[in-house]
């Protein structure tokens, strides 16, 4: 269930209370008849005064309730932990980009694994592996390296590069689906994947160390 903001919660409480006030001060039919039938102005005035006093009491109680509730809400809201800044050193950056480089060049990397699966015609395995690759490779490894970039404009471009990797994996996935198996498309998207990973790796040299 989505968490409501404090302002939304308090606004909802105010609306409920205001709605209750209107319902409370609107006379019911028997009370209306009694007031109309009353011939004495003082009696009508006394009734109105009584209603007004009751309404004020209700409003005072409502304000007190809202104040107490808002205080509880503010206390209950967990402090949003700020994301700790990533330490950027030559070694840490190299390790992050080496992890990506291995996926491109290693015999156990994502590129080599997909190439072997395509050569073997393992379509079902390709469908599963492309999904897993998007999580552990694109989101985790590319995402980590992207946060280390010191050029804000390049960070935006890096997002597009990461998305391109996802599109390549989707292309391989689609070309492996039942009834749509297409080795030519698989290899074409695999080549695009290689190019996009290599392009992302070029970002490493743009990082500036303090």
Secondary structure, 3 states (H helix, E strand, C coil): CCCCCHHHHHHHHHHHHHHHHHHHHCCCHHHHHHHHHCCCHHHHHHHHHHHHHHHHHHHHHHHHHHHHHHHHHHHHCCCCCCCCCCCCCHHHHHHHHHHHHHHHHCCCCHHHHHHHHHHCCCHHHHHHHHHHHHHHHHHHHHHHHHCCCCCHHHHHHHHHHHHHHHHHHHHHHHCCCCCCCCHHHHHHHHHHHHHHHHHHHHHHHHCCCC
